[in-house]
Amino acid sequence: MAASDPFGDLIKKMEEIQPLASAVASLKASTMEQETETLTSILAKIKPLLAVVAHPIKNNYYTSGQQFSKEHVEYHAQKGLLLIDRFESECTDRDTRGDYLGWQLILFADGSFGTQERAGDWSRWQGESSGWHITEEETLSTEEAVRRYGLKDIVGGIASELSEASEKLKGHKKSYEERLATIGMIKEVMG
């Protein structure tokens, strides 16, 4: 049995890995650049639509837990599209109490990206309050958004939000067409 040469093995692996590491670094930089350019192009194309399809984004929630109490919800100053939603509820006490935590990636109506992190607690017991609030907000460049969350997930979020908005707009369109038809009939009757 031949004796192993750990130093020789190390040198061989280092010689093998160095060009691979260099190639991976180059591919990563090129990929990030192209993904950022692609997302920038997508944003330029959809930016005129954002004012129409953006919706209110919750940033605060509270309920007292008392019977018949109302939920109190506050919204972010800007409307947007919720691209990635990782808000979660974690159980800490036999499925009756827990924590609210998590983060969201938002594309705001002005075309900028932002994240918000939340914290809070919840209870299923009557008389115990539940609520959460935003603990941290951050504005991201397009490149930062791509680096952190990936083009695939961001584009998937945009597609999902636009699909949902399309369905709502179809309903609005039909409603306005019906209202205009009613006005037309009234004008016809009125002569």
N, C-alpha and C positions, 0 to 999 in steps of 0.2 A: 504494500500500500504506500503510495507516494505521500510524502509529508506536504501538508498544505502551507502555502506561502501567503499569510494574511496581507503583508505589505504589497506583494505583487498583485494580489487580487484587488486591493484598494486602488492601486495605480491604474489597473486595467478599467475598473468601473469609473474612475474619475475621467479617464480619457474617453470613455463611452458617453458619459453623462454630460460633459461640458458642451459638445456640439448640440446635443438634444435640448439642453436647457436654453442655449442661445436661440435655437430654432423656435422653441415654444414661446420665449419672450417676444421674439419678432412677430410670430403669428398672433399672439395675444394683443400686442400693440396695434397691429393692422386690423384685427377683428373689432377692437374697441372703437377705433377711428371710423371704420365703415358702419358699425352699428349706430354710432352717434350721428353720423351723416344721414343714415337712413331714417332715424327717428326725427331728426331735424326736418327732413323732407316731409314726413308724415304730418308733423305738427304744422308746417306751413300750409299744407293742404286742408287740414281740418280746423285751423284757427278761426276762420269765419263762422264755422258751425258752433263753436264752443259757447258763444253767447246764448244760443238757442237751446242747446242740449244740456248745459251745465245745470246742476241742481244744488239745493242747500246741503251742506256737509255738517253733520252734528259735531259739536265740540264740547258739550257739557250735558249731563243728564242727572236728574235727581228725583227721587220720590220718597216721601216721608215714611211710607209703609203703613200709614193709618188707613183704615177702611174708608173708601170713597175719596181718598186723596188723588190729586191729579199728578201726572208726570210733568216735570219741568224740563224742557229741552231748550238748549241754546245752540245757535248755528255759527259757523265760521263767517267772518265778514265777507269773504269771497265765495261765490258758487264754484263748483268744479265737478270733475268726474272722479269717482273713487276707483282707482285702477287696481290696487292691491289692498285687501282688507284682512289684516291679521289681528283684529280685535278679538279677544278671547275672554272667557270666564273660567276661572279656576276654582274648584271646590276645595275648601279648607276645613270644613266641619260637617261631616256626615251628610253631605248633599243639602244642607240647609243654609250655609253661609259660604262666602268665598270672596275672591278678588277679581276685579276687572283689570285687565292689562292688555298690552299689545300695541300695534302701530298700523298706520295706513299710509299709502302713497296716493297722492292726489294730483291730478292735472287741473290747475285752476283755469277759470274762464279767460284769463289774460295770457294763457299759454305757458305759464311757469309751473314747475313741479314743487311740491312740498310734502313733508312728512309730518305726522303728528303722532305722539305717543300718549297713551292714557294710563291712568291709575284710578283705582277706586275700590269699593267693596259692595257686595250685595248680600241680601238676606231674604229668605222666604218666610220669615217670621213676621206676623202682623205686628205693627208697631215699631219695627226696626227699619231704619232708612236704608236705601240703596242709592248709589250714585257713582259717577265717574267724571273726571275732568281731564283736560289735556295738560300734561306735565311738561311737554317739550314740543316745540315746532321748529322745523328747519326748512329753509328754502334750498333747493338743489338745482344745479345746472343740468342741462340735458345729458352731458357726459357723466356727471355724478350719478344721475338716476340710472343710466345704463350700466355703469360699473357696479352699483349696489344691487340692483334688482333684475338686471338682464333685459335685453330687448324683447325676448319672447314673452315674458310675463307682462311687460308694459304694453306691448301691442295687443296681447290677449285681453288685458283690462280695457283698453280703448275700444276694441272690437265689441266686447260685451256691453259696455256702456252705450255705444252708438246703436247697437242692435235694440237695446231696451228703449232708447230715446226714439228710435224709428217707429216702434210700435205705438208709443205714446203720441207721436206726431200724426200717425195715421188716424188715431182716434180724434185728435183735435181737428184735423182736416175734415173728417166726416161731419163732425159737429158744426163747424163753420159753414160747410156746404148746406147742411140741413137748415141752419138758421137763415142763410141767404135765400134758400128756396121758399121758406116761410115768409120772408119779407117780400119776395117777388109775388107770392100769392096774395098777400095783403094789399100790395100796390095795385094788383090787377083788379081786385074786388073794389078797392076805393076809387078806381077809375082814373 
